[in-house]
Amino acid sequence: MKPDSTKLAGHVKPLALPTLACVTLCACDATDPNVYVIPIGEAKDRLGRASLEYNSEGQTRYMRASGWTEKGLRISMSNSRSFRMNCELLFEEVSESATRIVPSSGDTGSATGNVAIGFVETEAAAHVNKLLTGNPIDPVALRKKMAARTAKAIPQMQGEALAADAQSRAMRKAQDRVQKSKGGWGDTSGGAADGWGD
């Protein structure tokens, strides 16, 4: 399929705006890959009927629209095996003819969890780009983006792992103290349980 000019980056579709305003909008979009030259109503209509797929390493991966929420469009991400995740597409009107579309899965509260849902968001953005521009999804480029996202989060993920390990060791020590106390070898708040305390 021949790519259309819906995407501001690369193939720029002329906007019905004054020259200065057009230049400003295009310049802003150069740093925002989520902005498309498409009215928000049309964007919602096209994505609200979305049923997309592509092949990656022998798996067919899917994106399906599954209904509207207060925030945006709920989409279902799955593959030909067992993976299935939900994500939302959030729409923001940039101008009468431009819309920002951002995939969002929220915040899990942990770096590791956020990396996992970040993969879903990255893939959802690729599906949106394919639908609105006709550009095919490049699985290799997509995996590179996911790897970069993981690398960026490694320090925080390591910190979480160390904290979890320290907590686990503290819990094991506490359990050991409890077991020794039950056998009369440890201190208790009221003296030794078997009467050998002071």
SVG drawing of the C-alpha trace seen along z (x, -y; Angstrom):
<svg xmlns="http://www.w3.org/2000/svg" viewBox="-18 -33 39 59">
<polyline fill="none" stroke="black" stroke-width="0.4" points="0.0,0.0 1.3,-3.4 1.9,-5.6 -0.5,-8.6 0.4,-12.1 -1.7,-11.9 1.5,-11.8 3.1,-15.2 6.6,-13.7 7.9,-12.8 4.9,-13.2 3.4,-16.5 -0.2,-17.1 -0.9,-20.9 -2.9,-22.5 -5.6,-25.1 -3.8,-27.5 -1.8,-30.7 1.8,-30.0 3.4,-30.9 0.9,-28.8 1.6,-25.9 5.3,-26.1 4.9,-26.2 2.6,-23.2 5.0,-21.2 8.0,-22.1 6.2,-21.0 5.2,-17.7 8.8,-17.0 9.4,-16.1 6.0,-14.5 5.4,-11.3 1.9,-11.0 0.5,-13.9 -1.3,-13.2 -2.9,-15.6 -6.4,-14.3 -9.5,-15.9 -10.2,-14.4 -13.6,-13.1 -12.2,-11.3 -9.4,-9.8 -11.9,-8.5 -14.1,-7.1 -11.2,-5.3 -9.6,-3.9 -13.0,-3.0 -13.4,-0.5 -9.8,0.7 -9.0,4.4 -5.3,4.7 -2.6,7.4 1.0,8.0 3.5,10.9 6.5,10.9 8.8,13.9 6.2,16.3 3.4,14.8 0.4,12.9 -0.1,9.9 -3.5,8.1 -5.0,4.8 -8.8,4.6 -11.0,1.7 -13.1,2.8 -15.2,-0.1 -15.1,-3.7 -14.3,-4.8 -14.5,-8.2 -10.8,-8.7 -10.6,-7.3 -10.8,-4.2 -10.1,-0.9 -8.1,1.5 -7.2,5.2 -3.7,6.3 -3.1,10.0 -1.0,12.5 -1.7,15.9 -0.6,17.6 -1.7,16.7 -0.7,13.0 -3.5,10.5 -3.4,7.0 -5.7,3.9 -4.6,0.4 -6.4,-3.0 -5.9,-5.5 -6.2,-9.0 -7.2,-11.7 -6.3,-15.4 -7.2,-18.0 -4.1,-19.9 -6.0,-22.0 -9.0,-21.6 -7.0,-19.3 -4.5,-17.7 -4.9,-15.2 -2.5,-13.8 -3.1,-10.1 -1.3,-8.6 -1.5,-4.9 -1.8,-4.6 -1.9,-1.7 -1.5,-3.7 1.2,-3.3 1.8,0.0 3.8,-1.5 7.0,0.3 9.6,-0.1 9.4,3.6 5.6,3.4 5.8,0.1 8.4,1.6 6.0,4.5 3.0,2.2 5.4,-0.1 5.8,2.7 2.0,2.7 2.0,-1.1 4.8,-1.0 3.1,1.7 -0.2,-0.1 1.4,-3.3 2.8,-1.3 -0.7,0.0 -2.1,-3.5 0.6,-4.7 -0.1,-1.9 -3.8,-2.6 -3.5,-6.4 -0.5,-6.5 -0.4,-3.2 3.2,-2.7 3.8,1.0 4.9,2.1 8.7,2.8 9.1,5.6 12.8,5.1 12.5,1.3 9.7,2.0 11.9,4.4 14.7,1.9 12.3,-0.7 11.3,1.8 14.9,2.7 15.7,-1.0 12.8,-1.5 14.0,1.5 17.6,0.2 16.5,-3.2 14.6,-1.6 17.4,0.9 18.8,-1.2 15.4,-1.6 14.5,2.1 17.8,3.1 17.0,0.8 13.6,2.5 15.2,6.0 17.7,5.1 15.0,3.6 12.9,6.7 15.9,9.0 16.6,7.0 13.0,7.2 13.0,11.0 16.2,11.5 14.7,9.4 11.5,11.5 13.5,14.8 15.5,13.5 12.2,12.5 10.8,16.0 14.0,17.6 13.7,15.5 10.1,16.6 11.0,20.3 13.9,20.1 11.6,18.3 9.1,21.1 11.8,23.5 12.9,21.5 16.1,20.2 15.1,16.7 13.8,13.7 10.1,12.9 8.4,9.8 7.4,11.6 10.4,13.8 11.2,17.3 8.2,19.4 9.4,22.4 10.1,20.6 13.9,20.4 13.8,16.6 14.4,14.1"/>
</svg>
